[in-house]
Amino acid sequence: MKIKGEAALVTGASAGLGREVAKALAARGARVVMVARGKDALDAAVTDVRASTGNLDVHGLAFDIGEKEATPRLAGAAAALV
């Protein structure tokens, strides 16, 4: 599967599996938007993924996707980044 240059949105991306998925996609050249509720932890995760993969096209958005109203705002913000 071709990943390089493709856009990817990863939820739960500040820790655990979400962070590792974001890192794997970034390492393969994807344009990655990492999403999590906590801004501080998310910012640290974005910094880590950029540093460990050399991919600067990794971005973070702090949203709670459990809130119905957040979904359209998240989609628009993510599209603007990648």
C-alpha positions in Angstrom: 0.0 0.0 0.0 1.3 3.4 -0.9 1.5 5.7 2.1 4.0 8.4 1.2 2.2 11.7 0.6 -1.2 10.4 1.7 -3.1 12.1 4.5 -3.9 10.2 7.7 -5.9 11.2 10.8 -5.1 9.3 13.9 -7.3 9.6 17.0 -6.1 8.8 20.6 -2.7 9.9 19.3 -1.2 11.4 22.5 -0.2 7.9 23.9 -0.2 4.2 23.4 -1.4 2.6 20.2 -2.5 5.9 18.6 0.9 7.5 19.1 2.7 4.4 17.6 0.3 4.3 14.6 1.0 8.0 14.0 4.7 7.4 14.3 4.6 4.4 11.8 2.6 6.4 9.3 4.9 9.4 9.6 8.0 7.2 9.2 6.5 6.0 5.9 6.0 9.6 4.6 2.4 10.2 5.3 1.0 13.6 6.2 -0.3 13.0 9.7 -2.9 14.8 11.8 -2.8 13.5 15.4 -5.9 14.0 17.5 -6.3 13.8 21.2 -8.2 15.5 24.0 -5.2 16.8 26.1 -3.3 19.5 24.4 -0.1 19.3 26.4 0.3 15.5 26.0 -0.6 15.9 22.3 2.0 18.6 21.7 4.6 16.3 23.3 3.6 13.4 21.1 3.7 15.5 17.9 7.2 16.7 18.9 8.3 13.2 19.5 6.9 11.8 16.2 8.5 14.6 14.2 11.9 14.2 15.9 11.9 10.4 15.7 10.8 10.2 12.0 12.2 13.4 10.5 8.7 14.0 9.1 7.7 17.6 9.7 4.3 17.2 8.1 2.9 15.9 11.4 0.3 18.1 13.1 -1.8 18.0 16.3 -5.4 19.0 16.9 -6.9 18.9 20.4 -10.5 17.8 20.1 -12.8 15.5 22.0 -14.3 13.4 19.2 -16.9 12.1 21.7 -18.7 15.4 21.3 -21.0 15.3 18.3 -20.4 19.0 17.6 -16.6 18.5 17.4 -16.7 16.3 14.3 -17.4 18.9 11.6 -14.9 21.3 13.2 -12.3 18.6 13.4 -12.8 17.6 9.8 -12.4 21.2 8.6 -9.3 21.8 10.7 -7.6 18.6 9.6 -8.4 19.2 5.9 -6.8 22.6 6.2 -3.6 21.1 7.6 -3.1 18.3 5.1 
